[in-house]
Amino acid sequence: MQLAELLKDWPCTVKGSIREEVVRIEDSLEAVRPGDLFIARKGRKHDGKKWIDQAIERGAKAIVVDEEVFFDDFICGVPLIWVPNILQFSAYASAKLYGFPSEVLKIVAITGTNGKTTVSHFIGQMLQKLNKRVLVIGTNGVYLNGTPFETDIEQLTTLQPKHLHLLFLEAIKQNVEYVIMEASSMGLATYRLDHCDIDIGVFLNLAEDHIEDHGSFEQYKLAKQRLAGLSQKLVLNGDDSFCRSVGVLTKREKCYFGLKGRVDVLLQALAEGKTESTCWVQTAQKERVITVPFIGDHQRANVAATIAVLKMLGFSFDDVIELIPELTLPEGRMQTFHSKQGYHVIVDYAHTADALKAVLQTVKNTYTRNIYVVFSCGGERDVAKRREMGTVASKYANHIILTTDNCRSENPEVINRQIAEGFFATQSYEMILAREEAIEKALRLAKEGDIIVIAGKGHERTQTIGNITTPFSDIECVTSLLARLDDEKSCGSRS
C-alpha cells in the first residue's frame, strides 16, 4: 500500500515522499524485511529509535516515530513519519494494510483476571460442535477448530496488531466465521485491539494482578474497561462488582451471567460429585437441569459465561445446553493425573491468589486426605501478590514445597521468602528450587487418597531463569515421573 493511502486518515507529519509503497508493518529489528514500514516504538527494555539505521539497512522503506523533538532533528534516507501515538497508529495501520479483515468475522474478545483461556476454549468447542469453523487465540496458542494452528508469530495472550490482522486474514482464507480471543489488560492498555471489529466483549472477573505493569489497581481496571468501548455487545459476570459497574456505565446491549441470581443466565449447583456437577440453568425463556462435567464454582461460572456468549450470538438455548456435558478443559487447567498408588496430581496455570484459591477450595471440598502444593511466583511481576498467594496456599495445604517459576532476573529464594511471609505460623513447608526435584519430592510424599497441586505454569513448555529460557513442562514432568515412580513401586512390590 502506498504511504499516501495508509496515512490519509491519520494525523501525522511526514519528511520525504508519501509515494513509497510498504508491504508490512514491523517493530522488531530482527524481523524487518525489504518493503517494511518500521515502527520505532519504545519497549520495556529497548527503544526502537536506536535501530532506525539498521532497519533501513535491512530494507525498511519508511520509519514511524512519536517524539516530535526526535522527528525535528533526525534525518534519514527514507520517509520519516511522526504520529501522536505510535501504538494506536500501529493498530490502525496493521488493520488498514490488511483491509480491515475483522469486519468480515464474528469476533468475541474475553477479558478477566482469571478464566480467559478456559472460556475461550469452551466457546470454541461449542461453536465447533454447532458445525461452525472457529479460530481461538490466546495464552495456549492458536487453534483452528480445536487443532493447534502452526504460526511463527510471537506467542502472547493478546497478539500484536501486526500479527493479529494478518491472522484474521488467514482465518478468512480458511473459511473461519468466528474468532474467539483473549483480551489481556496489557493488550488493551497498549491498544492492540483497537480497530478490531469486536462483536461481543466478555468480562469474567477482576482481582489484583499486573499492578506493577499498569502502575496501580485503578489503571489496571481502566485497561480492562477499554474492552467495553471496543465491543458492540457485552457479556458480564453479574456476581462481580467490577463487571457490573462496567455494565452500568455503558448503554450497549448486554447479557449478565452468574451463580447467584439477578442475571440473564443463571447456573446453580444442585449436587457435586468428584468430577461433575448437576446444575440448574435458567434464562428468561427456559430452564433445565444439566450435567456440567466439572466441579467448583469457578468452572461453573466459566460454563455460565459460555452459555451467555452463545445466547448473544443467536444460538438456541436447547442446542447449547445439549452440548455442555461434552466440554473439556484446555491443557494445563485442572489437568488431573492418577497414580497407580492411589494419589492424584493436578496441574493448573493458577498464578494469582484468586485462581489458586479457586483450585484449592475445589480440591479441599472433593478430597478428604492430605493436600500438597508445589508452586512459586514469577519474577519481575507483582511482588504484592506473593504474600497473598502464600496465605491462600497455607489455608488449604497440609504441606507446601516452594520451588522456582519463571524467576527471570530475580533470586528465586527471595521470591519464596516473600511467599512464605503469608504462611500461617504452623505451616509445614520446604524449599526445593529445582522444579522437577520439587515435583518428584511431592510425588514421593503422597500416599493413597492424597492430592498434589502443581500451580503456576500449567500449559507452559519453557522456564526462564535469569536470561536463559529452557524447555520445561509440568505436564511432561508429571507424566514422566509418575511412570517411573509407579514402575519403582511395582518392582518393589514384586521383589
Rosetta blueprint (number, residue, H / E / L):
1 M L
2 Q E
3 L H
4 A H
5 E H
6 L H
7 L H
8 K L
9 D L
10 W L
11 P L
12 C L
13 T E
14 V E
15 K E
16 G L
17 S L
18 I L
19 R L
20 E L
21 E E
22 V L
23 V L
24 R E
25 I E
26 E E
27 D L
28 S L
29 L H
30 E H
31 A H
32 V L
33 R L
34 P L
35 G L
36 D E
37 L E
38 F E
39 I E
40 A L
41 R L
42 K E
43 G L
44 R L
45 K L
46 H L
47 D E
48 G H
49 K H
50 K H
51 W H
52 I H
53 D H
54 Q H
55 A H
56 I H
57 E H
58 R L
59 G L
60 A L
61 K L
62 A E
63 I E
64 V E
65 V E
66 D L
67 E L
68 E H
69 V H
70 F H
71 F H
72 D H
73 D H
74 F L
75 I L
76 C L
77 G L
78 V L
79 P L
80 L E
81 I E
82 W E
83 V L
84 P L
85 N L
86 I H
87 L H
88 Q H
89 F H
90 S H
91 A H
92 Y H
93 A H
94 S H
95 A H
96 K H
97 L H
98 Y L
99 G L
100 F L
101 P H
102 S H
103 E H
104 V H
105 L L
106 K E
107 I E
108 V E
109 A E
110 I E
111 T E
112 G L
113 T L
114 N L
115 G L
116 K H
117 T H
118 T H
119 V H
120 S H
121 H H
122 F H
123 I H
124 G H
125 Q H
126 M H
127 L H
128 Q H
129 K H
130 L L
131 N L
132 K L
133 R L
134 V E
135 L E
136 V E
137 I E
138 G E
139 T L
140 N L
141 G E
142 V E
143 Y E
144 L E
145 N L
146 G L
147 T E
148 P E
149 F L
150 E L
151 T L
152 D L
153 I L
154 E L
155 Q L
156 L L
157 T L
158 T L
159 L L
160 Q L
161 P H
162 K H
163 H H
164 L H
165 H H
166 L H
167 L H
168 F H
169 L H
170 E H
171 A H
172 I H
173 K H
174 Q L
175 N L
176 V L
177 E L
178 Y E
179 V E
180 I E
181 M E
182 E E
183 A L
184 S L
185 S H
186 M H
187 G H
188 L H
189 A H
190 T L
191 Y L
192 R L
193 L L
194 D L
195 H L
196 C L
197 D L
198 I E
199 D E
200 I E
201 G E
202 V E
203 F E
204 L L
205 N L
206 L L
207 A L
208 E L
209 D L
210 H L
211 I H
212 E H
213 D H
214 H H
215 G L
216 S L
217 F H
218 E H
219 Q H
220 Y H
221 K H
222 L H
223 A H
224 K H
225 Q H
226 R H
227 L H
228 A H
229 G H
230 L H
231 S E
232 Q E
233 K E
234 L E
235 V E
236 L E
237 N E
238 G L
239 D L
240 D L
241 S H
242 F H
243 C H
244 R H
245 S H
246 V H
247 G H
248 V H
249 L H
250 T L
251 K L
252 R L
253 E E
254 K E
255 C E
256 Y E
257 F E
258 G E
259 L L
260 K L
261 G L
262 R L
263 V L
264 D L
265 V E
266 L E
267 L E
268 Q E
269 A E
270 L E
271 A E
272 E E
273 G L
274 K L
275 T L
276 E L
277 S E
278 T E
279 C E
280 W E
281 V E
282 Q E
283 T L
284 A L
285 Q L
286 K L
287 E E
288 R E
289 V E
290 I E
291 T E
292 V E
293 P L
294 F L
295 I L
296 G L
297 D H
298 H H
299 Q H
300 R H
301 A H
302 N H
303 V H
304 A H
305 A H
306 T H
307 I H
308 A H
309 V H
310 L H
311 K H
312 M H
313 L L
314 G L
315 F L
316 S L
317 F H
318 D H
319 D H
320 V H
321 I H
322 E H
323 L H
324 I H
325 P H
326 E H
327 L L
328 T L
329 L L
330 P L
331 E L
332 G L
333 R L
334 M L
335 Q E
336 T E
337 F E
338 H E
339 S L
340 K L
341 Q L
342 G L
343 Y L
344 H E
345 V E
346 I E
347 V E
348 D E
349 Y L
350 A L
351 H L
352 T L
353 A H
354 D H
355 A H
356 L H
357 K H
358 A H
359 V H
360 L H
361 Q H
362 T H
363 V H
364 K H
365 N H
366 T H
367 Y L
368 T L
369 R L
370 N L
371 I E
372 Y E
373 V E
374 V E
375 F E
376 S L
377 C L
378 G L
379 G L
380 E L
381 R L
382 D L
383 V L
384 A H
385 K H
386 R H
387 R H
388 E H
389 M H
390 G H
391 T H
392 V H
393 A H
394 S H
395 K H
396 Y H
397 A L
398 N L
399 H E
400 I E
401 I E
402 L E
403 T L
404 T L
405 D L
406 N L
407 C L
408 R E
409 S L
410 E L
411 N L
412 P H
413 E H
414 V H
415 I H
416 N H
417 R H
418 Q H
419 I H
420 A H
421 E L
422 G L
423 F L
424 F L
425 A L
426 T L
427 Q L
428 S L
429 Y E
430 E E
431 M E
432 I L
433 L L
434 A L
435 R H
436 E H
437 E H
438 A H
439 I H
440 E H
441 K H
442 A H
443 L H
444 R H
445 L H
446 A L
447 K L
448 E L
449 G L
450 D L
451 I E
452 I E
453 V E
454 I E
455 A E
456 G L
457 K L
458 G L
459 H L
460 E L
461 R L
462 T E
463 Q E
464 T E
465 I E
466 G L
467 N L
468 I E
469 T E
470 T E
471 P E
472 F L
473 S L
474 D H
475 I H
476 E H
477 C H
478 V H
479 T H
480 S H
481 L H
482 L H
483 A H
484 R H
485 L H
486 D H
487 D H
488 E H
489 K H
490 S H
491 C H
492 G H
493 S H
494 R H
495 S L
